[in-house]
Amino acid sequence: MATITAADVKRLREETSAGVMDAKRALEEADGDFAKAKGILRERGIADAAKRSGRETKQGMVESYIHGGGRIGVIVEVQCETDFVARTETFRNLARDIAMQVAAMNPLALTPDAVPAEHVGTSEENALLTQAFIKDSGRTIQDLVSEAVAQTGENVRVARFARFELGG
């Protein structure tokens, strides 16, 4: 069994925003392997997100993003449970990244079930939550939301979005 040092725990915490004990347990379970430990934390975060998904979200923020010299504009509503979380950098960055995603990828709906039948491409490609994230194609927007849930300890959800394009 690998020896887990405080520096190892600190490094994993910095890379994942996990709590001290969660980072330590993940490293112990992964026998000191950082990649495995990150995977363990990600899985736990998704499990935690599923547990919190039924909790009410009445706070949050509306984020706007203008791109292309004013040719494309986006408004996105991201909700959470408390105004305290809505003011955190993690939450604000999530809302900003989602707004940029909408500007760049022009999703037709929030979920694959809501994508209109006459779309081109797969429903997953046209639904915001299942699209590959523009900054990291190995993650989806739903992965970002789940990670925010794990970091904030609250239910977080994308409520709605609108995209405007000149001449569109």
N, C-alpha and C positions, 0 to 999 in steps of 0.2 A: 504494500500500500504506500502510495506517495505521501510525503510530508506536505501538509498544507500550511503555508506561512501567512502571516497577516498581510504581507505584500501581495500574495496571490489573491487573497480575498478582496483587498482594496482594488487591485487591477480589474477583477471581474465585476465588482460593484461599479467602477467607473465606466466600464464598457456596456453594462446592462441596466444600471440604475436599480439593481436588486438590493434588498436589505442585507445587512451583515450576515445574519444567520442563514438566510436563503442562499446567499453566495457560498458560504462555508459548506452547507449541506450539499449543494450542487457539485462543488469541487470534490468533496469526499466521495459522493456517489459516482462521479466520473473518474475517480482515482487520479485527480490532478490534471486531467485533460481539459483545457480551456474550451475547445470547440464543443466537446460533449457537454460540459457544464452549461455553456450558453444554450445548447439545445434543450437541456433539462429545464432551465429557467424559462425558456420560451414556451415549452409544453405546459409548465405550471401556470404561466401567465395566461395562456389560452383557456386552461381549465378554470382559473379564477375568473376570467372574463365571462365564461359561460354561466358561472354561479351568479354573477352580478347582473346579467342581462335582463332580469326581470325587474330590477329596481328602477324606480321612476327618475326621469331626467327632466328637470324643469329649469335648470340653469344652463349656462353655456355662453356662446358668443356667435355673432354673425361676422364672418370674415369676408372682405372684398379683395379682389386682385385684378389689376389692370395690366394687360400684356400687349406687346406689339405696337407700342406708341399710341395706345388708346383704341386699338382696333378690336381687342377682345377684352371683355369684362366678365368677372365671375363673382357671384355671391353664394356663400355656403353657410349653412347653419349647423353647428356642431354643439351637441348638448351633453351635459354632465349633471351630477346630482347637486353640487354645491357651487356657490359663487366663488368660494375659496379656490377650488380646483380650476375654475374657469379663468382665474387670473394667473395661473402658473405658466411658466415658460414652456413646459412640456405641452400643455393644452394649446397655448397660442401657436406654437410651432406646428402642432398637428393640424390645426385649422388652416394655417398658411400653406402647408404642404398639400392638403386636400384641395384647396382653392387653385393652386398651381397645377395640380393633376387634372382638374376639370378644364382649365384653360388649354392645357397641352393635348389632352386625349379626347375631349368632347364626348363624354359618356352620354348615353341616351336615357339611362335610368339609374337608380340607386342599386337595385338588385337584379340578378338575371331574370327573375320571374316578372319583373316590371318592364323589361325591354320589349318594345313593339314587335309584332310578328314580322313586319316587312323590313327588318334590319339587314344590313350586310355584315357578314362575319358572325362569330359565335356570340351567344348571349353574354358569356363571361367576359369577352373582350369589350362589350358595349355597356356593361354594368360597372359603375364606379367602384363598388366594394370588392369586386373580383378582378379588377384590372391590375396588371403589374405596375408597381410604383415607378414613376419616371426616374427617380434618383437611385433606385436599387431594384432591378428587375427580378431579383430573387424573392421579393416580398410583395404582397398585395396591399391594397388600401385597408382591407379588413385586418391584415396583420398589424398595420400601423395602429389601428384603433385598439386592437387587443393588447398591444404593447403599452398604449396609453392607459388602458384599464389596469394593467399590472403595475405600472409606475405610480398611478394616482390613487389606486385602491377604490375607485368609483366606477360606476357604469358610465360609459362614454358611447355616444352614437352620432352618426351623421343623420340629421333629420331631413334635410333637403338641400337642393342646390339649383342655381340657374346660371346659364352661360349665354352671353350676348356677343354677337360678332357683327361688325359692320358688313352690310351687304349679304348677310346670312339669313 
